Amino acid sequence: MTNFENFYHDLLDLAKKHELQNTPLKIEKDLENDIIKIFGEKITSLARAQNGLHDMTELAYTTAEHHPYWNLLYNCSEIANSVLDKWKSSLSEEDFSDIDWALKELHQSLEKIKTRNPSNS
């Protein structure tokens, strides 16, 4: 067992202790990639989506221009951020304009990728 797996098992013991004190927790693991997520009782599907999207956006920011697909990822995340931010309200004209711009960027990026890899078209 790896050190991270040992940590995970220790964390489960700690979580059980807190659950006995009426602190509901949900723990998800991906031990192959050394990932553990802990959610409290107030977590919602929307909050989980926003949190996961934050990770995706961070990847787009950190790889900016160093990966051929970064702009696809970045613009997809921008669209998703706009939608999730307004999930409980309405998209504004400015939001529509931003999404339209990001869609155009996506199309342009996709065309650039296709021209670099003509055998994949």
C-alpha positions, 0 to 999 in steps of 0.5 A: 500500500502506498503512503497516499493509500495509507492516508486515505484509510486514516482519513476514512477513520477520521470521517467515521469519527465525525459522522458519529458526531452527526457531521455527514460527509461524502468521500470520493477517491481516485487513488490511481491519481492520488485524488480524494474529495470530501463533501459536506452536507451542504454540497449541491450538484451545482456547487460540485459542477462549479468546483470541477469546472474550476479545475478544468479552467485552471488546466486551460490557464496553466497550459495556455498556448503550450498545448494545441487544444488549450484554446478549445478547453479554455473557451468551453470552460468560459461558456460553462462558467457563464452558464453555471454562474447564471444557473438559477437566474437568466443569461443577459445579453452580455452573457449571450454575446460572450458565449457567441464570441467563445463559440466563434473562438472554438470554431476558429481553434478547431479549424486551426487544429484541423489544418495542422492535422489534415490526416485527422479530418 
